[in-house]
């Protein structure tokens, strides 16, 4: 199971006007630029040392491991 984390968005405050703007993880990973919806300034995104890419890869790896362990156990019934 690989999650579509690239499409997940975060609300990031503009450094100039503090207006919150939606930024996707893909934009951060690609070091893209975003335009503030409040003051129209360009916000340059920085993925310091590829931390976003590493985190996405780590989460996907953990989900694959969880899926494999659940498959090894067999069917699980959860009752609430």
C-alpha positions, -999 to 999 in steps of 0.1 A, spaced: 0 0 0 15 33 -10 -2 64 2 -8 94 -20 10 117 4 21 141 -24 -14 154 -27 -17 161 11 -19 198 17 -6 219 47 -16 253 57 15 275 56 15 311 69 30 337 45 61 351 60 51 386 49 13 389 57 7 357 78 -22 347 55 -25 309 55 -20 292 21 -25 256 11 8 240 1 10 203 -10 38 180 0 47 176 -36 53 214 -39 76 212 -9 94 181 -22 100 197 -56 111 230 -39 84 248 -59 72 283 -54 37 293 -42 19 326 -46 4 340 -14 -34 344 -18 -33 374 6 -5 397 -5 6 379 -38 42 376 -28 61 346 -40 69 320 -13 99 299 -22 96 265 -6 127 247 7 130 210 15 161 211 36 182 180 30 153 163 13 135 157 46 100 157 30 111 130 4 127 110 32 96 113 54 72 102 26 94 72 18 96 63 55 58 64 59 52 44 28 78 18 40 60 16 74 27 11 57 40 -17 35 55 -34 66 22 -31 85 3 -45 55 28 -75 53 25 -82 90 -13 -81 89 -13 -104 58 10 -128 77 -14 -129 107 -44 -136 85 -78 -121 88 -84 -99 118 -118 -91 132 -121 -58 150 -152 -53 171 -162 -20 186 
